[in-house]
Amino acid sequence: TIILFTGDNGTPSRSIVRFEGGKYIRDPVYSVYNGRRVQGGKTQLTDSGTNVPLIATWKGQIQPGQVVDDLVDFSDFLPTLADLSGGQRPVGVTLDGQSFAPRLRGEKVPRRRWAYAEAGGKYWVRDQRYKLYDNGQFFDINNDPFEKNPLSSSKFTAAARTAHEQLNKALNQVASF
């Protein structure tokens, strides 16, 4: 039996903690991510709203205590569950997702090159380090996790330029859906 646990978005920015004087009292909700205290960002496209844990347990298949930082997109679940169950994918239907079943089995497989998220008519594509929004804003998530300073194309490093080109192709691909 395999158990997969995840969420569809981050924690809320505030939560009701009590009712006092005829009003709901809401306190901020924080998580710790990579040693940083991060306020919840549910419904936002920042990492605080889209980067959620995926916990998998499968006795005899997954070694306990592993931590993997692969990108997984919700479109990956249908092909993954079809692969794990031996089921057939829909005939004549193109699926956007990629199966991560081999990764769950402990096989070394190529990482997903980019993931996609959307909310409120806006969307982005990202790789492990960079994120490109549909409005053209481009962020180095490793160095700017709260997305305060978009990168200017005039200051791209070679790595940023390559990532921007690849993510722009991906952005155009999802925009055509």
MOJOWO-V133230 format. One record per residue. N is the residue number from 1. RES is the residue in one letter. NEAR is the number of other ideal C-beta (glycine too) atoms within 10 Angstrom. Layout:
n->{N	N}
res->{RES	RES}
near->{NEAR	NEAR}
This chain:
n->{1	2	3	4	5	6	7	8	9	10	11	12	13	14	15	16	17	18	19	20	21	22	23	24	25	26	27	28	29	30	31	32	33	34	35	36	37	38	39	40	41	42	43	44	45	46	47	48	49	50	51	52	53	54	55	56	57	58	59	60	61	62	63	64	65	66	67	68	69	70	71	72	73	74	75	76	77	78	79	80	81	82	83	84	85	86	87	88	89	90	91	92	93	94	95	96	97	98	99	100	101	102	103	104	105	106	107	108	109	110	111	112	113	114	115	116	117	118	119	120	121	122	123	124	125	126	127	128	129	130	131	132	133	134	135	136	137	138	139	140	141	142	143	144	145	146	147	148	149	150	151	152	153	154	155	156	157	158	159	160	161	162	163	164	165	166	167	168	169	170	171	172	173	174	175	176	177}
res->{T	I	I	L	F	T	G	D	N	G	T	P	S	R	S	I	V	R	F	E	G	G	K	Y	I	R	D	P	V	Y	S	V	Y	N	G	R	R	V	Q	G	G	K	T	Q	L	T	D	S	G	T	N	V	P	L	I	A	T	W	K	G	Q	I	Q	P	G	Q	V	V	D	D	L	V	D	F	S	D	F	L	P	T	L	A	D	L	S	G	G	Q	R	P	V	G	V	T	L	D	G	Q	S	F	A	P	R	L	R	G	E	K	V	P	R	R	R	W	A	Y	A	E	A	G	G	K	Y	W	V	R	D	Q	R	Y	K	L	Y	D	N	G	Q	F	F	D	I	N	N	D	P	F	E	K	N	P	L	S	S	S	K	F	T	A	A	A	R	T	A	H	E	Q	L	N	K	A	L	N	Q	V	A	S	F}
near->{5	15	10	16	9	12	10	8	18	23	18	16	17	15	13	10	11	9	9	8	5	5	8	11	12	13	10	10	17	14	16	8	14	8	5	10	8	19	15	19	21	18	13	16	21	17	21	22	19	22	19	15	9	14	8	16	12	15	9	5	12	17	8	6	5	8	4	12	6	14	17	19	16	13	14	21	16	17	18	21	14	17	16	17	10	6	11	7	13	10	5	4	7	6	13	14	17	20	19	25	18	14	20	18	13	12	8	6	14	9	14	17	13	23	21	19	18	12	14	8	6	11	17	26	25	23	18	15	13	21	25	24	18	15	9	11	13	19	23	19	17	10	9	13	17	14	18	7	11	16	20	8	11	5	7	16	10	7	11	16	12	12	23	18	10	16	21	14	11	18	20	10	13	15	10	6	6}
